[in-house]
């Protein structure tokens, strides 16, 4: 994904949950069903995108991603929340609902 495309996405009025991950990361694989569950529960209230840190080093570097998974919530280009590690769907929903 280009930096420009990423910037366009995170400038949305809708909260955007960004999952910085990597193919080789075990905990990252655990996030896939969690994010799927979250999307099915929240629908259009959130946009969820996955950024592979190995394929997008510029974006990863810009946000100082040290470990994966790292999850961030953006709205109107502002980072509103950030946490590394696996986060449950109910916890993510509580975070995102603060910004809807």
C-alpha positions in Angstrom: 0.0 0.0 0.0 1.3 3.4 -0.8 1.8 6.1 1.9 -0.7 8.3 0.0 -3.3 5.5 0.0 -2.7 4.8 3.7 -3.1 8.6 4.5 -6.3 8.8 2.5 -7.8 5.8 4.4 -6.9 7.1 7.9 -8.3 10.5 7.1 -11.7 9.0 7.1 -14.6 10.3 9.3 -15.2 6.6 10.2 -12.7 5.2 12.7 -10.1 3.0 11.0 -8.5 0.1 12.9 -5.1 -0.6 11.5 -3.6 -4.0 12.2 0.2 -3.9 11.7 1.2 -7.5 11.3 3.5 -10.0 9.6 3.1 -13.4 7.9 5.6 -15.1 10.3 3.9 -13.8 13.5 1.9 -16.3 15.4 -0.1 -13.8 17.5 -0.9 -11.9 14.3 -2.7 -15.0 13.0 -4.8 -15.0 16.2 -6.0 -11.5 15.3 -7.6 -12.6 12.0 -10.8 -14.2 13.6 -10.9 -11.5 16.2 -11.0 -8.8 13.6 -13.5 -10.7 11.5 -15.8 -11.0 14.6 -15.3 -7.3 15.3 -16.3 -6.4 11.7 -19.4 -8.6 11.8 -20.5 -6.9 15.0 -19.6 -3.3 14.1 -20.3 -3.3 10.4 -19.9 0.1 8.8 -19.0 1.8 12.1 -15.4 0.8 11.6 -13.0 0.2 8.7 -10.4 -2.4 9.4 -7.2 -2.6 7.4 -4.1 -4.9 7.7 -0.6 -3.6 7.0 2.1 -6.2 6.5 5.2 -4.6 8.1 7.6 -6.5 5.8 5.7 -5.3 2.7 5.2 -1.7 3.9 8.4 -0.7 5.6 7.8 3.0 5.1 4.4 3.1 6.8 5.7 0.8 9.6 8.7 3.1 10.1 6.6 6.2 10.1 4.6 4.9 13.0 7.6 3.4 14.8 6.2 -0.2 14.8 8.6 -2.2 17.0 6.5 -5.4 17.5 3.6 -7.1 15.8 0.7 -7.2 16.1 0.4 -3.5 16.8 -3.2 -2.1 16.6 -4.0 1.5 16.1 -7.3 3.5 15.7 -7.3 6.5 13.5 -10.0 9.1 12.7 -9.6 12.2 10.5 -5.9 11.4 10.3 -5.3 11.4 14.1 -4.1 8.4 16.0 -6.5 8.0 18.9 -5.4 4.7 20.3 -2.5 2.3 20.1 -1.7 -1.1 21.6 0.7 -4.0 20.8 -0.3 -7.6 21.2 -3.5 -9.6 20.8 -6.6 -7.6 21.8 -10.0 -9.3 22.2 -13.0 -8.3 20.0 -15.0 -7.0 23.0 -12.0 -4.8 24.1 -11.6 -3.5 20.6 -15.3 -2.8 20.3 -15.2 -0.7 23.5 -12.2 1.3 22.2 -13.7 2.0 18.8 -17.1 2.9 20.2 -15.4 5.8 22.0 -14.6 7.3 18.6 -17.7 6.5 16.5 
